[in-house]
Amino acid sequence: MPGAYRQVSVADVDVALTEEALVEHFLGRECYRRTTYVVVGNGDGHALVSVVLADTGPLFSPAVAVRVLAGPDETTYVRRPDVDTGVPSQLGGVALEHPGARCVVVEGRYGHVNFLLDPDPVVVRVHEIVPPHPAKLLDQAERVLALAEDLPPMVLVGDLVELDELRPPGGDVLLPCRGSGIDVVGARTWYLDQRPPHQPWTLLGCARSRDIHRWFYGADAPSVDTCPRASSASVPGAVLTKCCLFEDRVELDAGPGGPRAVVPWGASLDQVRDALRALAEAIVPAWAPA
């Protein structure tokens, strides 16, 4: 992917989109000094060409080397005015819609044109417990990637566990916090942060909730561990998850099938960005815009 779409020029030609014809057409032709790539169109067909200029100092300079990076049978041209073509993950999302194309050219927001060549977005599974809806960490990560120009193309997959599926049948349920807005259907629901009178309940919470329960009531309660970090141990691939024992740090560790980034339960967008960057660097350490 180009580092900036000002490196990309668009040209309609009346020559065949073959390697021989394109090299002959552009070799020696004056190009704007910022041009590195040319999206070439002829009718409904498109190709991608790279050029090397004799001198990038003057406003225009002749191309002294021309290379066809993708021919018309490998290139798809997509018009998507909702896509910011300066954001890699937005381009990556479009590329996934066209799995047969080596080169996906996108004419996006503001009419700007950019491309991904040989797209291979980083897939990250976001593992958390729901409700609330939308799943907070997944929503935060999507918002970060919608604006992140400094991260490689990344695609998020929600790996969501329904809280209601974790609780045992029948009986009262104690949840960590009323602020979550969760009310377990079919069970009388209590909230630990309200410090209610002790009941024969089942605590749906994590290690921190068990600590608080022990502090409040002097004893443990039957419990189901709902920590996303704990349950993410079996999730394959690159994983983003959270843990309430993390208060101000982001941690990267090795999961069963790839790296796992853990953020605090109340993570900021900056911390989510740091976690995604750590995952990207672990998977594609050499990635950089061309």
Sequence and secondary structure as in RCSB ss.txt:
>XXXX:A:sequence
MPGAYRQVSVADVDVALTEEALVEHFLGRECYRRTTYVVVGNGDGHALVSVVLADTGPLFSPAVAVRVLAGPDET
TYVRRPDVDTGVPSQLGGVALEHPGARCVVVEGRYGHVNFLLDPDPVVVRVHEIVPPHPAKLLDQAERVLALAED
LPPMVLVGDLVELDELRPPGGDVLLPCRGSGIDVVGARTWYLDQRPPHQPWTLLGCARSRDIHRWFYGADAPSVD
TCPRASSASVPGAVLTKCCLFEDRVELDAGPGGPRAVVPWGASLDQVRDALRALAEAIVPAWAPA
>XXXX:A:secstr
  SSGGGEEEEE SS SSHHHHHHHHTT EEETT  EEEEEETTEEEEEEEEES SSSSEEEEEEEEEEE TTTE
EEEE TT  TTSHHHHHHHHHT TT SEEEEE GGG EEEEES   EEEEEEEEE SSS HHHHHHHHHHTT SS
S  EEEEEEEEEGGGTS SSSEEEES GGG    TTS EEEGGG     SEEEEE HHHHHHHHHHHSS   EEE
  HHHHGGG  SEEEEEETT SS  EEEE SSSEEEEEETT  HHHHHHHHHHHHHHH TT    
